[in-house]
Amino acid sequence: MNGIRKVRAGFVGFGEVNTPREFITKRCDAAAKLLEEAGLELSVASPVCDDAQGREAARAVVELSGKDFDVLIICIAGWIPSWAVLSVIEPFKNKPMILWGLSGWQEGDRFVTTADQAGTTALRKPMADMGYIFKYVVTYRGQQPPINDILTYAQAARAVSLLRTAKIGMAGYRDMRLFGTLYDGVSLKGKIGPEIEHFELLEIVNMMEKVDEKEVEKLAALLKNRWKFVRDPRPGTVENSVRLFLAFKAKIEDRGYQGFSYNDVDGVKKLLKFAPAGSLTLLHDELDVCSVPENDSLGAVTQLIVKYLTGQVGAYLEFYEFLSEGALMGVPDYVPAEIVDGSVTVMPNAFGDFGEGLLNVSKLKTGRVTLCRLGYFGNEYTLHVVTGIGRTPLKWEEAGWAPPAPQLPSLEIVFDTPVEDYVQNVMSQHYIISYGDNREHLKALCSMVGIRYL
């Protein structure tokens, strides 16, 4: 999963004091084992009963305190008075939780139950009324435990934890004087977590002047073999891309950025006189970092959400045309190798007044995709999501490129829902793509941090 750490979960089981202890312990141990086999890293407290003095609950609180976990799993293995559960979980109310009711077992011709769902149904509404953030899952009689449902929610909880400390680097500010790429730093930090750290392109220019030219020559030579070139570049084109890459890389590693955006049109292209697409293509070859151009603040945050939920790179696409059944989406610069079908293909080219750069013209993988984009109004955030099928587009070109015009990396995406519904809610020219249907992960994260899911 691209180096993303395992989900860390607290785990505590419950069963009533009069239920044989071995029943509760055995079933909670088996449940914990299933979760560990599924990849969760557990901090386990011994099962708790409702002893009159509350010693069991107090002991479990001590066992869980100080543990670093993303989500607390409350495993109900039998009837349990609600006060015993609430006594354990109250100190961890800031954590997302999973209320999981187990099921009984078959003994010969009879089914044996410890009234697990009596315990969960007594808890569900009070927990909701008290403001706990949790998912309620039950094991149905005779069926397998809902491990996938638990994993989906737990992975979303991990994403929430990672977002709280995420840092996005931003070179420059408000490329092309766009409005849809702006953000409110206070509400973003308070609601979702990431901090956007701005720095000037002058810093990158200064770093470019200090890079080791031997390293530039060596990497430039390697790229000519690593990538497929449509035609030979002019002298210096590859070297310019390498210098910019090395400067970006040094800054990202020095500051520990998980996401990155930059002033593209009014910055690198206007001031350095070449397109940075080759540099960003190389950045994704070498570093596990999300990136989006044009100082797209919430686009970068959306990328981190997608990456932390799915482990995918969370590449960006932008709209070129709407179709009766979907949209033509592509990028006028670069795509990460992770979403390329075949070899990374580059084409030396120029657009308008900008000098020659390395345009990434790779073909994109097709198949089921999820598109999403974060937007805000004041302190209220919305995640706009649509799923569909990405297919290879017809032959097309964007006017303005030096002839012969390139076929940009793109997909025709056939939406699963009416296009007009999507169009009337669209939030930006940039949306973030992931492969597969990832709606349940996105819904889970939205429910945890109070983002409206649209």
C-alpha positions as CSV (number, residue, x, y, z in Angstrom):
1,M,0.0,0.0,0.0
2,N,2.6,2.5,-1.0
3,G,4.3,2.5,2.3
4,I,1.2,3.4,4.3
5,R,1.4,2.0,7.8
6,K,-0.9,-0.7,9.1
7,V,-4.2,0.3,10.7
8,R,-3.8,0.5,14.5
9,A,-6.8,-0.6,16.4
10,G,-7.7,-0.8,20.1
11,F,-9.8,-3.9,20.9
12,V,-11.9,-4.8,23.9
13,G,-14.5,-7.5,24.4
14,F,-17.5,-7.6,26.7
15,G,-19.7,-10.2,28.3
16,E,-22.1,-10.3,31.2
17,V,-20.8,-11.3,34.6
18,N,-23.0,-14.4,34.8
19,T,-22.0,-15.7,31.4
20,P,-19.2,-18.4,31.7
21,R,-16.0,-16.4,31.3
22,E,-14.5,-19.0,29.0
23,F,-17.3,-18.4,26.5
24,I,-16.5,-14.7,26.3
25,T,-12.7,-15.0,26.3
26,K,-12.6,-17.7,23.6
27,R,-14.9,-15.8,21.3
28,C,-13.2,-12.5,21.8
29,D,-9.8,-14.1,21.1
30,A,-11.1,-15.6,17.9
31,A,-12.5,-12.3,16.8
32,A,-9.2,-10.5,17.5
33,K,-7.3,-13.2,15.6
34,L,-9.5,-12.6,12.5
35,L,-8.7,-8.9,12.6
36,E,-5.0,-9.5,12.9
37,E,-5.1,-12.0,10.0
38,A,-6.8,-9.3,8.0
39,G,-3.9,-7.0,8.6
40,L,-4.9,-4.9,11.6
41,E,-2.3,-4.1,14.3
42,L,-4.2,-4.6,17.6
43,S,-3.8,-3.3,21.1
44,V,-5.9,-5.7,23.1
45,A,-7.5,-5.3,26.5
46,S,-8.8,-8.4,28.3
47,P,-12.6,-8.9,28.1
48,V,-14.7,-6.9,30.5
49,C,-17.7,-8.0,32.6
50,D,-20.1,-5.9,34.6
51,D,-18.8,-6.6,38.1
52,A,-20.6,-4.4,40.7
53,Q,-17.4,-2.5,41.7
54,G,-16.5,-1.6,38.0
55,R,-13.0,-3.0,38.5
56,E,-13.0,-4.8,35.1
57,A,-13.9,-1.6,33.3
58,A,-11.3,0.4,35.1
59,R,-8.7,-2.3,34.3
60,A,-9.5,-2.2,30.6
61,V,-9.1,1.6,30.5
62,V,-5.6,1.3,32.0
63,E,-4.7,-1.4,29.4
64,L,-5.9,0.8,26.5
65,S,-4.5,4.1,27.8
66,G,-1.3,5.2,26.3
67,K,-1.8,3.0,23.2
68,D,-1.6,4.7,19.8
69,F,-4.6,3.5,17.9
70,D,-6.8,4.9,15.1
71,V,-10.0,3.2,16.0
72,L,-11.4,1.4,19.0
73,I,-13.2,-1.9,18.3
74,I,-15.9,-2.7,20.9
75,C,-16.5,-6.5,20.6
76,I,-19.8,-7.5,22.2
77,A,-19.6,-11.2,22.9
78,G,-22.8,-11.5,25.0
79,W,-25.3,-9.5,26.9
80,I,-23.7,-6.6,28.8
81,P,-25.3,-3.7,30.7
82,S,-24.5,-0.5,28.8
83,W,-22.8,1.2,31.7
84,A,-19.9,-1.2,31.7
85,V,-19.2,-0.5,28.0
86,L,-19.5,3.2,28.4
87,S,-17.2,3.2,31.4
88,V,-14.5,1.8,29.2
89,I,-15.0,3.8,26.0
90,E,-15.7,7.3,27.5
91,P,-12.0,8.2,27.9
92,F,-11.5,7.5,24.2
93,K,-14.5,9.4,22.9
94,N,-12.3,11.4,20.5
95,K,-11.6,8.2,18.6
96,P,-13.8,6.6,15.9
97,M,-15.2,3.3,17.1
98,I,-16.7,0.1,15.8
99,L,-19.5,-1.5,17.7
100,W,-19.4,-5.1,16.7
101,G,-21.9,-7.8,17.9
102,L,-20.8,-11.4,17.5
103,S,-23.2,-14.3,16.9
104,G,-23.8,-17.6,18.7
105,W,-22.7,-21.1,17.7
106,Q,-24.2,-24.4,16.7
107,E,-24.0,-27.4,19.0
108,G,-25.4,-30.5,17.4
109,D,-29.1,-29.8,16.6
110,R,-29.4,-26.6,18.6
111,F,-28.1,-23.1,18.3
112,V,-26.5,-21.5,21.4
113,T,-26.5,-17.7,21.9
114,T,-25.1,-15.4,24.6
115,A,-27.5,-12.6,23.5
116,D,-24.8,-10.6,21.8
117,Q,-27.3,-8.4,19.9
118,A,-29.2,-7.6,23.1
119,G,-26.0,-5.9,24.1
120,T,-25.4,-4.1,20.9
121,T,-29.0,-2.9,20.4
122,A,-29.0,-1.5,24.0
123,L,-25.9,0.5,23.1
124,R,-26.4,1.8,19.5
125,K,-28.9,4.6,20.1
126,P,-27.4,5.8,23.4
127,M,-23.9,6.0,21.8
128,A,-25.4,7.9,18.9
129,D,-27.2,10.3,21.2
130,M,-24.1,10.9,23.2
131,G,-22.2,11.9,20.1
132,Y,-19.9,9.0,19.6
133,I,-18.5,8.6,16.1
134,F,-18.9,4.9,15.3
135,K,-20.0,2.2,12.9
136,Y,-22.4,-0.5,14.0
137,V,-21.9,-3.9,12.5
138,V,-23.4,-7.2,13.4
139,T,-22.6,-10.8,12.6
140,Y,-25.7,-12.5,11.2
141,R,-26.6,-16.0,12.5
142,G,-24.9,-18.6,10.3
143,Q,-22.8,-16.1,8.3
144,Q,-19.2,-15.1,8.3
145,P,-18.2,-12.1,10.5
146,P,-18.3,-8.7,8.5
147,I,-14.5,-8.3,8.4
148,N,-14.5,-6.3,5.2
149,D,-17.0,-3.8,6.7
150,I,-14.8,-3.4,9.7
151,L,-11.7,-3.0,7.6
152,T,-13.2,-0.3,5.4
153,Y,-14.2,1.7,8.5
154,A,-10.8,1.1,10.2
155,Q,-8.9,2.1,7.1
156,A,-10.9,5.4,7.1
157,A,-10.0,5.9,10.7
158,R,-6.3,5.5,9.8
159,A,-6.7,8.1,7.0
160,V,-8.2,10.5,9.5
161,S,-5.3,10.0,11.9
162,L,-2.8,10.5,9.0
163,L,-4.6,13.6,7.8
164,R,-4.3,15.2,11.2
165,T,-0.6,15.5,10.9
166,A,-0.2,15.8,7.1
167,K,1.8,18.7,5.6
168,I,1.4,19.9,2.1
169,G,4.1,22.0,0.4
170,M,2.9,24.8,-1.8
171,A,5.4,26.7,-4.1
172,G,3.9,30.1,-4.8
173,Y,0.2,31.1,-4.5
174,R,-2.9,31.3,-6.6
175,D,-1.7,30.4,-10.0
176,M,-3.5,32.2,-12.8
177,R,-5.5,34.1,-10.2
178,L,-7.9,31.2,-9.9
179,F,-10.6,31.2,-7.2
180,G,-11.4,27.5,-7.0
181,T,-8.0,26.6,-5.8
182,L,-8.1,28.8,-2.7
183,Y,-8.7,27.5,0.9
184,D,-9.2,28.6,4.4
185,G,-6.3,27.5,6.6
186,V,-8.1,27.6,9.9
187,S,-11.2,25.6,9.0
188,L,-9.0,23.1,7.0
189,K,-6.8,22.5,10.0
190,G,-9.6,22.4,12.4
191,K,-12.0,20.2,10.4
192,I,-9.7,17.8,8.5
193,G,-6.2,18.3,9.7
194,P,-3.6,19.0,7.0
195,E,-1.5,22.2,7.1
196,I,-0.4,23.9,3.8
197,E,3.1,25.3,4.0
198,H,3.8,28.0,1.4
199,F,7.3,28.9,0.1
200,E,8.5,31.0,-2.8
201,L,9.6,29.7,-6.2
202,L,12.8,31.8,-5.7
203,E,13.9,29.2,-3.2
204,I,13.5,26.5,-5.9
205,V,15.4,28.6,-8.4
206,N,18.3,29.1,-5.9
207,M,18.3,25.3,-5.3
208,M,18.4,24.6,-9.0
209,E,21.6,26.7,-9.4
210,K,23.3,24.6,-6.7
211,V,22.5,21.1,-7.9
212,D,25.4,18.8,-8.8
213,E,25.8,18.9,-12.6
214,K,27.3,15.5,-12.6
215,E,24.1,14.2,-11.0
216,V,22.1,16.1,-13.6
217,E,24.0,14.5,-16.5
218,K,23.8,11.0,-15.0
219,L,20.0,11.2,-14.4
220,A,19.4,12.8,-17.8
221,A,21.1,9.9,-19.5
222,L,19.1,7.4,-17.5
223,L,15.8,9.0,-18.4
224,K,16.6,8.7,-22.1
225,N,16.5,4.9,-21.6
226,R,13.8,4.8,-18.9
227,W,11.2,6.8,-20.8
228,K,9.9,6.4,-24.3
229,F,10.6,9.6,-26.2
230,V,8.2,10.4,-29.2
231,R,11.0,12.5,-30.7
232,D,14.4,13.8,-29.7
233,P,14.4,16.8,-27.4
234,R,16.4,20.0,-27.9
235,P,19.7,20.2,-26.1
236,G,19.1,21.1,-22.4
237,T,15.4,20.2,-22.3
238,V,15.9,17.0,-20.3
239,E,18.6,18.7,-18.1
240,N,16.2,21.5,-17.2
241,S,13.6,19.0,-16.1
242,V,16.2,17.1,-14.0
243,R,17.4,20.3,-12.3
244,L,13.9,21.3,-11.3
245,F,13.1,17.8,-10.1
246,L,16.2,17.7,-7.9
247,A,15.3,21.1,-6.3
248,F,11.6,20.0,-5.7
249,K,12.8,16.7,-4.3
250,A,15.3,18.3,-1.9
251,K,12.6,20.7,-0.6
252,I,10.0,17.9,-0.2
253,E,12.4,15.6,1.6
254,D,13.7,18.4,3.8
255,R,10.3,19.5,5.0
256,G,8.6,16.1,5.0
257,Y,5.7,17.0,2.7
258,Q,3.2,14.3,2.0
259,G,1.5,16.4,-0.7
260,F,2.8,19.1,-3.1
261,S,1.5,21.8,-5.4
262,Y,3.2,24.6,-7.3
263,N,2.6,27.8,-9.3
264,D,2.7,26.3,-12.8
265,V,1.5,28.7,-15.5
266,D,2.3,32.0,-13.8
267,G,5.3,30.5,-12.1
268,V,7.6,27.8,-13.6
269,K,6.4,28.3,-17.2
270,K,6.4,32.1,-17.1
271,L,9.6,32.6,-15.1
272,L,11.7,29.6,-16.0
273,K,10.5,29.4,-19.6
274,F,9.8,25.7,-19.7
275,A,7.0,23.3,-18.7
276,P,7.6,21.4,-15.5
277,A,5.8,18.2,-16.6
278,G,9.0,16.2,-17.0
279,S,10.1,17.2,-13.5
280,L,6.9,16.1,-12.0
281,T,6.8,12.8,-13.9
282,L,10.3,12.1,-12.5
283,L,9.2,13.2,-9.1
284,H,6.5,10.4,-9.1
285,D,9.1,7.9,-10.4
286,E,11.4,8.7,-7.4
287,L,9.1,9.7,-4.5
288,D,5.9,8.5,-3.0
289,V,4.3,11.9,-2.8
290,C,1.0,13.3,-4.1
291,S,1.2,16.3,-6.4
292,V,-1.2,18.6,-8.4
293,P,-0.3,21.8,-10.3
294,E,-1.7,25.3,-10.2
295,N,-1.6,25.8,-6.4
296,D,-4.7,23.6,-6.1
297,S,-5.0,23.5,-2.3
298,L,-8.1,21.3,-1.8
299,G,-7.1,19.2,-4.8
300,A,-3.9,18.3,-2.8
301,V,-6.0,17.5,0.3
302,T,-8.3,15.3,-1.8
303,Q,-5.3,13.5,-3.1
304,L,-4.2,12.7,0.5
305,I,-7.6,11.5,1.4
306,V,-7.6,9.1,-1.6
307,K,-4.1,7.9,-0.9
308,Y,-4.6,7.3,2.8
309,L,-7.9,5.4,2.1
310,T,-6.8,3.3,-0.9
311,G,-3.0,3.3,-1.0
312,Q,-3.3,4.6,-4.6
313,V,-1.4,7.7,-5.9
314,G,-4.5,9.8,-6.3
315,A,-3.6,11.4,-9.6
316,Y,-5.5,14.4,-10.9
317,L,-7.5,14.8,-14.1
318,E,-9.3,17.9,-15.4
319,F,-12.4,18.3,-17.6
320,Y,-12.0,18.9,-21.3
321,E,-15.5,18.1,-22.6
322,F,-18.7,16.8,-21.1
323,L,-20.4,13.9,-22.9
324,S,-24.0,12.9,-22.8
325,E,-23.0,9.9,-20.7
326,G,-19.9,11.3,-18.9
327,A,-16.8,13.4,-19.5
328,L,-13.5,13.5,-21.4
329,M,-10.9,14.1,-18.8
330,G,-7.2,14.5,-19.2
331,V,-4.1,16.4,-18.1
332,P,-2.0,18.9,-20.1
333,D,1.3,18.0,-18.4
334,Y,2.0,14.8,-16.5
335,V,0.6,11.6,-14.9
336,P,2.3,9.3,-12.4
337,A,3.6,6.0,-13.8
338,E,1.2,4.2,-11.5
339,I,-1.8,5.0,-13.7
340,V,0.0,4.6,-17.0
341,D,-0.9,1.7,-19.3
342,G,2.5,0.6,-20.7
343,S,5.6,2.7,-20.8
344,V,5.9,6.3,-19.6
345,T,5.9,8.2,-22.9
346,V,7.1,11.8,-23.2
347,M,7.0,14.3,-26.0
348,P,9.2,17.4,-26.2
349,N,6.8,20.2,-27.0
350,A,5.9,23.8,-26.3
351,F,2.5,25.5,-25.6
352,G,1.9,29.2,-26.5
353,D,4.8,31.4,-25.4
354,F,6.3,28.8,-23.1
355,G,9.6,27.1,-24.1
356,E,10.0,23.4,-24.7
357,G,9.4,21.0,-21.9
358,L,8.8,17.3,-21.6
359,L,5.1,16.7,-22.0
360,N,3.9,13.3,-20.6
361,V,1.7,11.7,-23.3
362,S,1.3,8.3,-21.8
363,K,-1.8,6.2,-22.2
364,L,-3.9,5.7,-19.0
365,K,-5.3,2.6,-17.5
366,T,-8.9,1.9,-18.1
367,G,-11.6,0.3,-16.0
368,R,-13.8,1.2,-13.1
369,V,-12.9,4.5,-11.5
370,T,-13.9,6.8,-8.7
371,L,-13.6,10.6,-9.1
372,C,-13.8,12.9,-6.1
373,R,-13.2,16.5,-5.1
374,L,-13.3,18.3,-1.8
375,G,-15.0,21.7,-1.6
376,Y,-15.9,24.1,1.1
377,F,-18.2,27.0,2.1
378,G,-17.0,28.6,5.4
379,N,-16.5,25.8,7.9
380,E,-18.6,23.3,5.9
381,Y,-16.8,20.9,3.7
382,T,-18.3,18.7,0.9
383,L,-16.8,15.7,-0.9
384,H,-18.3,15.3,-4.4
385,V,-18.0,11.8,-5.7
386,V,-18.9,9.9,-8.8
387,T,-18.1,6.4,-10.1
388,G,-17.9,5.2,-13.7
389,I,-16.0,3.3,-16.3
390,G,-12.9,4.8,-17.8
391,R,-12.3,3.9,-21.5
392,T,-9.8,4.8,-24.1
393,P,-10.8,8.1,-25.7
394,L,-11.3,8.9,-29.4
395,K,-8.5,10.8,-31.2
396,W,-8.5,14.4,-30.0
397,E,-6.1,17.3,-29.4
398,E,-6.0,20.5,-27.4
399,A,-5.5,23.6,-29.5
400,G,-2.3,25.6,-28.8
401,W,0.4,23.0,-28.8
402,A,3.2,23.2,-31.3
403,P,2.4,20.9,-34.2
404,P,2.1,18.0,-34.4
405,A,-0.3,18.4,-31.4
406,P,0.0,15.7,-28.8
407,Q,-2.8,13.3,-27.7
408,L,-2.9,14.1,-24.0
409,P,-3.2,11.4,-21.3
410,S,-6.9,11.1,-21.0
411,L,-10.0,8.9,-20.4
412,E,-13.6,9.0,-21.5
413,I,-15.4,8.3,-18.3
414,V,-19.0,6.9,-18.5
415,F,-20.7,7.9,-15.3
416,D,-22.9,5.5,-13.3
417,T,-25.3,8.4,-12.5
418,P,-26.9,11.1,-14.7
419,V,-24.4,13.5,-16.1
420,E,-26.6,16.6,-15.5
421,D,-26.8,15.8,-11.7
422,Y,-23.0,15.7,-11.6
423,V,-22.6,18.9,-13.7
424,Q,-24.8,21.0,-11.5
425,N,-22.6,20.1,-8.5
426,V,-19.1,20.2,-10.0
427,M,-16.6,21.9,-7.8
428,S,-13.4,22.4,-9.8
429,Q,-11.6,21.8,-13.1
430,H,-9.5,19.2,-11.2
431,Y,-10.9,15.9,-9.8
432,I,-8.9,13.1,-8.2
433,I,-9.0,9.7,-9.7
434,S,-8.7,6.3,-8.0
435,Y,-9.3,2.9,-9.6
436,G,-12.1,0.7,-8.4
437,D,-15.3,1.7,-6.5
438,N,-14.1,3.4,-3.4
439,R,-17.3,5.1,-2.3
440,E,-17.7,3.2,1.0
441,H,-14.2,4.2,2.1
442,L,-14.9,7.8,1.3
443,K,-18.3,7.8,3.0
444,A,-16.7,6.3,6.1
445,L,-14.1,9.1,6.3
446,C,-16.7,11.8,5.7
447,S,-18.9,10.5,8.6
448,M,-15.9,10.7,11.0
449,V,-14.9,14.3,10.3
450,G,-18.2,15.8,9.5
451,I,-17.8,16.3,5.7
452,R,-20.9,16.2,3.6
453,Y,-20.9,13.4,1.2
454,L,-22.4,14.3,-2.2
